[in-house]
């Protein structure tokens, strides 16, 4: 059972008390009929199943070949980590760190997230990238200005 709470209708702006609700029910605005609250049946197991499936698919994408190009007998295959490797080979290691971090760790943390978000996230909340992803991407312009790392 959920607790009764005061909510504003996003459709018409009417404030009303949404009653306590059992799982599987929904509450509509009395004036315009907009949905105010939907209670889910067993939201944790559904979320865990989708997270596990996303992690399996992420592993497949990480290991799978993204592109294969062949011309005049020269064959070039690309996987997810070949971008950072090429940047390191060209001496652009600060950018390679940012790209590798964004490709791997940010995507993995977005899929799995900390366990506290599994229990505390509102059912209609949009997922947000972790704050460390934004911080590392702020360092990219500085690395572009000074790719060799020399002062």
C-alpha positions in Angstrom: 0.0 0.0 0.0 1.2 3.5 -0.8 0.6 6.4 1.5 -2.0 9.1 0.7 -0.4 12.3 -0.6 -1.2 15.7 -2.0 -0.5 16.0 -5.7 -1.0 18.6 -8.4 -2.5 17.4 -11.7 -0.1 18.1 -14.5 -3.0 18.5 -16.9 -5.2 21.1 -15.2 -3.3 22.1 -12.0 -5.9 20.9 -9.5 -4.5 20.0 -6.1 -6.0 16.8 -4.7 -5.2 14.1 -2.2 -4.4 10.8 -3.9 -5.6 8.0 -1.6 -3.6 5.0 -0.4 -3.4 2.5 -3.2 -2.7 -1.2 -3.5 -0.3 -2.5 -6.3 -1.8 -2.6 -9.8 -4.1 0.4 -9.4 -4.1 3.9 -10.8 -5.5 7.2 -9.8 -7.0 9.8 -12.2 -7.7 13.5 -11.8 -11.3 14.2 -10.9 -11.4 17.2 -13.2 -9.6 16.2 -16.4 -8.9 12.5 -16.1 -5.0 12.8 -16.3 -3.2 9.9 -14.6 -1.8 11.0 -11.2 -0.3 7.8 -9.9 0.2 4.3 -11.1 1.2 1.6 -8.6 3.2 -1.2 -10.0 3.1 -4.9 -9.2 6.5 -6.1 -8.1 8.6 -3.3 -9.6 11.9 -4.5 -8.1 12.0 -7.9 -9.8 11.1 -6.4 -13.2 13.8 -3.8 -12.8 16.4 -6.4 -11.8 15.5 -8.6 -14.8 15.8 -5.7 -17.2 19.1 -4.6 -15.7 20.5 -8.1 -16.0 19.4 -8.3 -19.6 21.0 -4.9 -20.3 24.3 -6.0 -18.7 24.3 -9.2 -20.9 23.7 -7.1 -24.0 26.3 -4.6 -23.0 28.9 -7.4 -22.7 27.9 -8.7 -26.2 28.3 -5.2 -27.7 31.6 -4.7 -25.9 33.1 -7.9 -27.3 31.4 -7.9 -30.7 32.8 -6.5 -33.9 31.1 -3.2 -34.8 32.4 -2.8 -38.4 34.5 -4.6 -40.9 35.9 -2.9 -44.0 37.9 -4.6 -46.7 39.4 -3.0 -49.8 42.1 -4.2 -52.1 42.9 -7.0 -49.8 43.3 -4.9 -46.7 40.9 -5.8 -43.9 40.1 -3.5 -41.0 37.9 -4.6 -38.1 36.6 -2.2 -35.4 35.5 -3.1 -31.9 34.4 -0.7 -29.1 37.9 -0.4 -27.6 39.7 0.2 -30.9 38.9 4.0 -30.8 40.8 4.6 -27.6 43.7 2.3 -28.8 44.0 4.4 -32.0 44.0 7.6 -30.0 46.9 6.3 -27.8 48.8 5.2 -30.8 48.6 8.8 -32.2 49.7 10.3 -28.9 46.3 11.6 -27.8 46.2 9.7 -24.6 44.1 12.3 -22.6 41.3 12.0 -25.1 41.7 8.3 -25.2 41.2 8.1 -21.4 38.0 10.2 -21.7 36.7 8.1 -24.6 37.4 4.8 -22.9 35.9 6.0 -19.7 32.7 7.2 -21.5 32.5 4.0 -23.7 32.9 1.6 -20.8 32.5 2.8 -17.3 29.7 5.4 -17.8 27.7 3.0 -19.9 28.1 0.1 -17.4 27.2 2.4 -14.5 24.2 3.7 -16.3 23.0 0.1 -16.9 23.7 -1.2 -13.4 23.7 1.9 -11.2 24.3 1.7 -7.5 21.9 -0.6 -5.6 20.4 2.3 -3.7 18.8 3.6 -7.0 17.2 0.2 -7.5 15.0 0.7 -4.5 14.7 4.5 -4.2 14.1 5.6 -7.8 10.6 6.9 -8.6 8.9 4.7 -11.3 8.6 7.6 -13.7 12.0 9.2 -13.1 14.2 9.6 -16.2 17.6 8.0 -15.9 20.5 10.4 -15.6 24.2 9.8 -16.3 26.4 9.5 -13.3 28.1 12.8 -12.3 31.6 11.4 -12.9 30.7 11.1 -16.6 30.1 14.9 -16.9 33.3 15.7 -15.0 35.6 13.6 -17.3 34.0 15.2 -20.4 34.8 18.6 -19.1 38.5 17.7 -19.3 38.3 16.9 -23.0 38.6 20.6 -24.3 41.7 21.1 -22.2 43.2 17.9 -23.6 42.4 19.1 -27.2 44.3 22.3 -26.6 47.4 20.4 -25.3 47.3 16.9 -26.8 51.0 16.1 -26.0 50.6 16.9 -22.3 53.4 19.4 -22.4 53.0 22.7 -20.6 
